[in-house]
């Protein structure tokens, strides 16, 4: 019952605070709601304020690094929401891996430009290059 209720809450306005607070209060281990398409793309939850780890979806490396900066504990590539399109998910996975390889080949001076082009936080982009694939 708790699981069904959690799934129901995740399909609500997932960028709102109340569903996330309810999920945390009933003891959900993680919140996959951010993998789904946000109902309101302009307002994001500050994930640092919660004890539950968030799993967030991404289509490219820049988006992945932005989600990590927002407080995501884990990143997964995603297809189009609700379609079950595995091909699109694999395309996004290849995009992330390809961008990581491209980042590895850049000179340190070019990392800032790469971060700007991908809309990723510069410090996380620098760390990603440093740590490797």
Buried (B, 14 or more C-beta within 10 A) or exposed (E): EEEEEBEEBBEBBBBBEEBBBBBBEEEBEEBBBBBBEBEEEEEBBEBEEBEBEBBBBBBBBBBBBBBBBBBBBEBBBBBEEEEEEEEBBEEBBEBBEEBBEEBEEBEEEBBEEBBEEBEBBBEBBBEBBEEEE
